[in-house]
């Protein structure tokens, strides 16, 4: 999970002698500190002083262990005042355990978010405070690393204020650079470029920094192993005055693709080479799909719902498409459910699918409202389009709150969810929302539905209901009838897999999510 950080005020004018408790805290593990209340003449607590801290205690500014000792809470982290955390410090009777909260740190004009869980317990007249920072799960990190390796691309960022450059591991592979040398400074990059590509790349960077337009630019570099054909896709983040402060994007090694193109031009065996490339792309697509879209073998339990997932790829063409889903628990105990469909098939569709999937999850976890998430995804597709037509996608997304059994949902040009309740099936009335990547000024509405015990709510892609030369309403009626038929024997039967197996001929990918409240 993410975390949040506050600007700090250093207190270099005060020297605090070591506390006897520091010896005990030196032997403890985890992030913890001992706070002593500072009181007014009337006895009210006006602040807390950090008297001791463990070696693993790190604050949002990077200060660690004994560097924290002697600092006042409200002086060092002023925006804590008036929050539920501060109230918890003041009102702690025995133990205070707060819900995970998001904290925002502004570093060199760039806003970064984190999520913390804090626990405070009273020890005599003082407080022992421990905290946990929720980071992205190792599983998601592994998937992201696998995606970069399989796609031969790596993420990079340049902080234009601090001159800090960050490369993912795969960028070193792309540039054939020893990781011990660290990221390549921007002024060093021209020395590695093929001379005739330098003006075009310089013009692209000027557009990025001057006009604020994202870039997608191919270029070549020379390495010890020869010339490599690379691609940079990047966008700039600006401050309130419009000045660029950070650039982030990715490098991709297109050398293998370029070599294949040259082989096609130079060889008379076009058909044989093309079959070989298609086979390799199928294999890569299948590996990418397994990495990005794992299908659970059994039903999941999220926020009190039984969740059943089914995915059936199309029979024709590449065995990988742009249909996808997400089903995750959010920091507040609610659950996020998403089903999306990127237009087209092949690696381009998979890349767009991965971009939408990770961005939607990240924005929702950090607290963005669902209509805002769709608006940002729409802008993302519009601004990263590599041709005149660009990429488009449909999506339905819902956030379920187990404490009141309500699901808030939005959609972008997607078929309506199907609610099956007490022997009847009906499609939910849809809020406004056109497909992603179609209109620059698109607006997205929001709707809400209460789930009752026994309900099934189906989210699906159009491959489940569409038939050539058939009105969509016929396919929707067919889906409603099949769902009711499957539930006649048991209201708790799960629907995703049997409905996907009944799909119309596998002419298109099918993805189905069945959300069931037992």
C-alpha positions in Angstrom: 0.0 0.0 0.0 1.1 3.7 -0.4 2.2 6.0 2.4 2.1 9.8 3.1 4.7 12.2 4.3 4.8 15.6 5.9 7.3 18.4 5.5 9.7 18.5 8.5 11.0 21.4 10.6 14.5 20.6 11.9 15.3 21.6 15.5 19.1 21.9 15.5 19.2 24.2 18.4 18.3 21.7 21.1 20.5 18.8 22.4 18.6 16.1 24.2 20.6 13.8 26.5 20.1 10.0 25.9 17.1 8.6 27.7 17.6 5.4 29.8 14.8 3.9 27.7 16.9 4.2 24.6 18.9 1.1 25.6 15.7 -0.9 25.7 14.6 0.5 22.3 18.0 -0.4 20.8 17.2 -4.0 21.5 13.7 -3.9 19.9 12.8 -4.7 16.3 10.3 -2.9 14.1 9.5 0.8 13.9 8.6 2.2 17.3 9.2 5.4 19.4 8.7 6.5 23.0 6.8 9.8 23.3 6.7 12.0 26.4 3.9 14.5 26.7 4.7 18.2 26.9 2.1 20.0 29.0 1.0 23.6 29.4 0.6 25.3 32.8 -2.9 24.1 33.0 -1.9 20.5 32.4 -3.1 20.1 28.8 -0.9 18.2 26.4 0.4 20.7 23.8 2.9 18.4 22.1 4.9 15.1 22.4 8.7 14.8 22.6 10.4 11.7 21.0 12.4 10.3 23.9 13.7 7.1 22.3 13.4 5.2 19.0 14.3 1.8 17.6 17.0 1.4 14.9 14.3 0.5 12.4 12.2 3.6 13.0 12.2 5.7 9.9 10.1 8.8 9.4 8.8 10.3 6.2 11.8 12.5 5.7 14.2 9.5 5.9 15.5 10.3 9.5 16.2 7.0 11.3 16.6 5.7 14.8 18.4 8.2 17.2 18.1 11.0 14.6 14.4 11.2 15.7 15.2 11.5 19.4 14.6 15.1 20.8 12.1 16.1 18.1 8.6 17.4 18.8 5.7 15.7 17.0 3.8 18.8 15.9 6.9 20.8 15.1 8.3 18.0 12.9 5.0 16.8 11.4 2.6 19.8 11.7 -0.2 18.5 9.6 -0.8 15.7 12.2 -2.6 18.3 14.3 -6.4 17.9 14.3 -6.3 14.4 12.7 -7.7 11.2 14.1 -4.2 10.1 14.8 -3.5 13.1 17.1 -6.9 12.6 18.8 -5.8 8.9 19.3 -2.6 10.1 21.0 -4.5 12.4 23.4 -7.4 10.1 24.2 -5.5 6.8 24.5 -6.7 5.0 27.5 -4.9 1.7 27.1 -4.3 1.1 23.3 -5.1 3.1 20.2 -5.1 1.3 16.8 -6.0 3.6 14.0 -7.2 2.5 10.5 -4.6 2.8 7.7 -4.4 6.4 6.6 -2.9 8.1 3.6 -0.1 10.7 4.2 1.2 13.0 1.4 4.8 14.1 1.2 5.9 17.0 -1.0 9.6 16.6 -2.0 11.1 19.0 -4.5 7.6 19.9 -5.7 6.7 16.3 -6.4 3.8 14.8 -4.4 4.2 11.2 -3.2 1.6 9.2 -1.2 2.1 6.5 1.4 -0.2 4.6 3.7 0.6 3.9 7.4 -1.0 2.0 10.2 -0.2 3.4 13.7 -0.6 1.8 17.1 -0.1 3.7 20.4 -0.2 2.3 23.9 0.2 4.1 27.2 3.3 3.3 29.3 3.0 5.1 32.6 2.6 8.8 31.6 4.2 8.3 28.2 3.2 6.6 24.9 4.8 3.8 23.0 4.0 4.3 19.3 4.7 1.8 16.6 3.9 2.0 12.9 3.8 0.0 9.7 4.3 1.3 6.2 2.2 -0.6 3.6 4.1 -1.1 0.4 3.1 -2.7 -2.8 2.9 -6.4 -2.4 5.9 -8.5 -3.5 3.6 -10.4 -5.8 2.7 -7.3 -7.7 6.3 -6.3 -7.8 7.3 -9.7 -9.3 4.6 -9.4 -11.9 5.7 -5.9 -12.9 9.3 -7.1 -13.1 8.2 -10.1 -15.3 6.3 -7.8 -17.6 9.3 -5.5 -18.1 11.5 -8.5 -18.7 9.1 -10.2 -21.2 8.4 -6.9 -23.0 12.2 -6.0 -22.9 11.3 -2.6 -21.4 12.2 -0.7 -18.3 10.8 2.3 -16.3 12.8 5.4 -15.7 12.3 8.8 -14.1 14.2 12.1 -13.9 13.7 14.6 -11.2 14.6 17.9 -12.8 14.7 19.7 -9.5 17.1 17.4 -7.6 18.8 15.8 -10.7 18.0 12.4 -9.2 17.6 9.7 -11.9 15.9 6.4 -11.2 16.1 3.3 -13.4 14.5 -0.1 -13.0 16.7 -3.1 -13.4 15.6 -3.8 -17.0 16.8 -0.4 -18.2 20.4 -1.5 -17.5 19.7 -4.5 -19.7 18.2 -2.3 -22.5 21.3 0.0 -22.5 23.8 -2.9 -21.9 25.1 -0.9 -18.9 26.7 -2.2 -15.8 24.4 -1.5 -12.8 27.4 -0.7 -10.7 27.8 2.5 -12.8 24.3 3.7 -11.8 21.8 5.5 -14.1 23.2 7.3 -17.1 23.2 11.1 -16.6 21.3 13.0 -19.3 24.4 14.8 -20.5 26.1 11.4 -21.2 23.3 10.0 -23.4 24.2 11.9 -26.6 27.6 10.3 -26.6 25.9 6.9 -27.1 23.4 7.9 -29.8 23.9 7.3 -33.5 24.7 10.8 -34.8 21.9 11.1 -37.3 19.3 10.3 -34.5 20.4 13.0 -32.1 18.5 15.9 -33.8 15.2 14.0 -33.8 15.5 12.9 -30.2 16.5 16.4 -29.1 13.5 17.8 -30.8 11.2 15.3 -29.1 12.7 16.1 -25.7 12.1 19.8 -26.4 8.4 19.1 -27.2 8.2 17.2 -24.0 9.7 19.9 -21.8 8.5 22.9 -23.7 5.0 22.1 -24.8 4.2 19.4 -22.3 3.3 16.8 -24.9 4.1 13.1 -24.2 6.7 11.6 -26.6 7.1 8.3 -28.3 10.4 8.4 -30.1 12.6 5.7 -31.6 16.4 6.1 -31.6 19.6 4.1 -31.9 22.6 3.7 -29.5 26.0 2.1 -29.9 27.0 -0.5 -27.4 29.9 -3.0 -27.0 27.6 -5.5 -28.7 26.7 -3.3 -31.6 23.9 -0.9 -32.5 20.6 -1.2 -30.6 17.2 0.2 -31.7 15.4 1.7 -28.7 12.2 3.5 -28.1 11.4 6.1 -25.4 7.9 6.8 -24.2 7.7 9.6 -21.6 5.6 12.4 -20.1 6.4 15.4 -17.9 4.9 16.3 -14.6 4.7 20.1 -13.9 4.4 22.3 -10.9 1.7 24.9 -10.2 3.4 27.4 -12.5 3.6 24.9 -15.4 7.4 24.3 -15.2 8.5 20.7 -15.7 9.7 19.1 -12.5 9.8 15.4 -13.3 9.9 13.2 -16.4 8.9 9.6 -16.2 8.4 6.9 -18.8 10.0 3.8 -20.2 12.7 2.6 -22.6 12.0 -0.4 -24.8 14.6 -2.4 -26.8 13.2 -2.9 -30.3 16.4 -4.4 -31.7 14.9 -7.9 -32.1 11.9 -6.4 -33.9 14.1 -4.3 -36.1 16.3 -7.3 -36.9 13.3 -9.3 -37.9 12.1 -6.5 -40.2 15.5 -6.4 -41.9 15.4 -10.2 -42.3 12.1 -9.9 -44.1 13.4 -7.3 -46.5 16.6 -9.3 -47.3 15.1 -12.7 -47.4 12.8 -14.3 -50.1 11.3 -16.7 -47.5 8.7 -14.2 -46.3 6.0 -16.7 -45.4 8.4 -18.9 -43.4 9.8 -15.9 -41.4 6.3 -14.6 -40.8 5.1 -17.9 -39.4 8.1 -18.0 -37.1 7.4 -14.5 -35.8 3.7 -15.3 -35.3 4.7 -18.4 -33.3 7.1 -16.4 -31.1 4.5 -13.7 -30.6 1.9 -16.3 -29.6 4.3 -17.7 -27.0 5.2 -14.3 -25.7 1.5 -13.3 -25.6 0.6 -16.4 -23.6 3.5 -15.8 -21.1 2.4 -12.2 -20.7 -1.2 -13.2 -20.2 -0.2 -15.8 -17.5 1.9 -13.1 -15.8 -0.6 -10.2 -16.0 -3.9 -12.0 -15.8 -3.8 -15.1 -13.5 -7.1 -16.9 -13.3 -7.8 -18.5 -9.9 -8.8 -22.2 -10.0 -11.4 -21.7 -7.3 -13.7 -19.0 -6.1 -12.2 -16.1 -4.1 -13.6 -14.5 -0.9 -13.3 -10.7 -0.9 -15.1 -8.3 1.6 -17.7 -11.0 2.4 -18.4 -11.8 -1.3 -17.8 -15.0 -3.1 -16.1 -14.0 -6.4 -15.9 -16.4 -9.3 -13.7 -15.6 -12.3 -13.7 -17.1 -15.8 -11.6 -16.2 -18.9 -11.9 -17.9 -22.3 -9.7 -16.6 -25.1 -10.9 -16.3 -28.7 -10.2 -19.3 -31.0 -8.8 -17.2 -33.9 -5.6 -15.2 -34.2 -3.2 -14.6 -31.3 -4.2 -16.5 -28.2 -4.2 -13.3 -26.1 -6.4 -10.2 -26.2 -7.4 -7.1 -24.3 -10.0 -8.5 -22.0 -9.1 -8.3 -18.3 -10.3 -8.1 -14.7 -9.2 -7.0 -11.3 -10.5 -8.1 -7.9 -8.6 -6.7 -4.9 -9.2 -5.7 -1.3 -8.7 -2.0 -0.6 -7.0 -0.5 2.5 -10.3 0.4 4.2 -11.7 -3.2 3.9 -13.8 -2.6 0.9 -13.2 -4.4 -2.4 -12.5 -3.2 -6.0 -13.9 -5.1 -9.0 -13.0 -4.2 -12.6 -13.8 -5.8 -15.9 -12.3 -4.2 -19.1 -12.0 -4.8 -22.8 -9.3 -3.2 -24.9 -10.1 -3.0 -28.7 -8.1 -5.5 -30.7 -5.7 -8.4 -30.1 -2.0 -8.9 -29.9 0.8 -7.4 -27.9 -0.4 -3.8 -28.4 -3.7 -4.7 -26.8 -1.9 -6.5 -24.0 0.3 -3.5 -23.4 -2.7 -1.2 -23.2 -4.5 -3.7 -20.9 -1.6 -3.8 -18.5 -1.4 0.0 -18.5 -5.1 0.4 -17.7 -5.1 -2.4 -15.1 -2.2 -1.2 -13.0 -3.2 2.5 -13.3 -6.8 1.8 -12.2 -5.7 -0.3 -9.2 -3.1 2.2 -8.2 -5.4 5.3 -8.4 -8.2 3.5 -6.5 -5.9 2.2 -3.7 -4.7 5.8 -3.2 -8.2 7.0 -2.7 -9.3 8.5 -6.1 -13.0 8.6 -6.8 -14.2 6.1 -9.4 -15.4 8.7 -11.9 -12.0 10.5 -11.6 -10.2 7.2 -12.3 -12.1 6.8 -15.5 -11.4 10.4 -16.5 -7.7 9.9 -15.9 -7.6 6.6 -17.9 -9.5 8.3 -20.8 -6.8 11.1 -20.8 -4.1 8.5 -20.6 -5.3 6.6 -23.7 -5.7 9.9 -25.6 -2.3 11.3 -24.7 -0.3 8.0 -25.3 -1.9 7.2 -28.7 0.8 6.2 -31.3 -1.3 6.6 -34.4 -4.3 8.6 -35.6 -6.8 6.0 -34.5 -5.3 5.5 -31.1 -6.3 2.9 -28.5 -9.9 2.5 -27.1 -11.3 0.4 -24.3 -14.5 -0.2 -22.4 -14.6 -0.8 -18.6 -17.0 -1.3 -15.7 -15.7 -0.8 -12.2 -17.3 -1.1 -8.8 -16.3 -0.6 -5.2 -18.2 -2.8 -2.7 -18.5 -1.8 1.0 -19.2 -4.8 3.2 -20.4 -2.7 6.1 -23.6 -1.6 4.3 -23.6 -4.1 1.4 -23.5 -1.3 -1.2 -21.6 -1.3 -4.4 -20.8 2.1 -6.1 -20.0 1.6 -9.8 -19.1 3.4 -13.0 -18.8 2.4 -16.6 -17.2 3.5 -19.8 -19.1 2.2 -22.8 -19.4 -1.2 -21.3 -22.4 -3.7 -21.3 -24.6 -3.3 -18.2 -24.1 -5.5 -15.1 -26.7 -8.2 -14.6 -28.3 -8.5 -11.1 -30.0 -11.9 -10.3 -32.3 -11.7 -7.3 -35.1 -14.0 -6.0 -35.6 -15.8 -9.3 -35.5 -12.6 -11.4 -32.8 -11.2 -13.6 -32.5 -7.5 -14.5 -29.8 -5.2 -16.0 -28.7 -2.2 -13.9 -29.6 1.2 -15.2 -26.3 2.7 -16.4 -24.7 6.0 -15.5 -23.2 8.2 -18.2 -19.9 7.2 -19.6 -18.5 6.8 -23.2 -15.7 4.4 -24.0 -12.1 5.3 -23.0 -9.9 7.0 -25.6 -12.8 8.4 -27.7 -13.6 11.9 -26.4 -11.2 14.4 -24.8 -13.9 16.0 -22.6 -15.7 12.8 -21.6 -17.6 12.9 -18.3 -18.4 9.8 -16.2 -21.3 9.3 -13.8 -21.7 7.1 -10.8 -24.5 4.7 -9.6 -25.1 2.6 -6.5 -26.8 -0.7 -5.8 -27.4 -2.5 -2.6 -26.7 -6.3 -2.6 -29.0 -8.6 -0.6 -28.2 -12.1 0.6 -28.5 -14.5 -2.3 -27.8 -11.9 -5.0 -25.5 -12.5 -7.9 -24.1 -9.5 -9.8 -22.4 -10.4 -13.1 -19.7 -8.2 -14.7 -18.6 -9.4 -18.2 -17.2 -8.4 -21.5 -19.1 -8.2 -24.8 -17.8 -11.5 -26.0 -20.3 -13.2 -23.8 -23.4 -11.6 -25.4 -22.5 -10.5 -29.0 -23.2 -12.5 -32.1 -22.6 -11.3 -35.7 -25.7 -9.6 -37.3 -27.6 -9.9 -34.1 -29.1 -7.1 -32.0 -27.3 -6.7 -28.7 -30.6 -6.9 -26.8 -31.1 -10.5 -28.0 -27.7 -11.5 -26.5 -28.5 -9.7 -23.2 -31.9 -11.5 -22.9 -30.1 -14.8 -23.7 -27.6 -14.2 -20.9 -30.4 -13.4 -18.3 -32.2 -16.6 -19.2 -29.1 -18.7 -18.9 -28.2 -17.2 -15.5 -31.7 -17.9 -14.1 -31.5 -21.5 -15.5 -28.2 -22.2 -13.8 -29.5 -21.0 -10.4 -32.7 -23.0 -10.4 -30.9 -25.9 -8.5 -29.1 -23.7 -6.0 -29.0 -20.0 -5.3 -25.3 -20.3 -4.2 -24.1 -21.9 -7.4 -21.4 -19.8 -9.1 -22.1 -18.6 -12.6 -18.9 -17.4 -14.3 -17.4 -20.7 -15.6 -20.7 -22.3 -16.9 -21.8 -19.0 -18.6 -18.3 -18.6 -20.2 -18.5 -22.2 -21.5 -21.9 -21.3 -23.1 -20.4 -18.3 -25.0 -21.3 -17.8 -28.6 -18.6 -19.6 -30.5 -15.5 -18.1 -28.9 -15.2 -15.5 -31.7 -14.1 -13.0 -29.1 -12.4 -13.2 -25.7 -14.8 -13.7 -22.8 -14.2 -12.5 -19.2 -16.8 -12.9 -16.5 -16.9 -12.0 -12.8 -19.7 -13.3 -10.6 -20.1 -11.4 -7.3 -22.3 -13.4 -4.9 -23.5 -12.4 -1.5 -24.1 -15.7 0.3 
